[in-house]
């Protein structure tokens, strides 16, 4: 009996390790081609979450480690949102929604994401659809609020006329 339990625990650990390796040892996918990602969002009727991050940002690592990576690994958000990370301090170039190549920092400026981490919820054309999340001020409540913003963003995509919001996360037009 104890041996079976031990084997089951080992299988579970092995599964989690394999799942984590599917995301580059725990990385949030980089937003290298927002045009392609936006097209995918339109086809799948999903919102996008852009995480504006910096290499030296400890709160960004916390956000990724405690929330975004577990969301990706769980598979529960695959049909709810497309998550991408933009490194604003690395000089990386991204393909924007209009197809132009530009620094990730220019995209951050357009979205007024001057503090990292900033989470922006957008549609497939790059329009902001819910209120943004800036920083992590209460980690104990952050996950619930993040889920509320994801649900609100998904509803804005699938039913743009809806005025329903979740846990106080309002649609961008209501701000």
Secondary structure, DSSP 8 states (H G I E B T S, - for coil): -HHHHHHHHHHHHHHHHHHHHTTTTT---B-SBHHHHHHHHHHHT-EEEEEEE-TT-HHHHHHIIIIIHHHHHHSTTTTTEEEEEEETTS--EEE-TTS-EEEHHHHHHHTT--SSSEEEEE-TTS-B-B--EES-S-HHHHHHHHHHHHHHHHHHHH-TT----BTTB-BGGG-
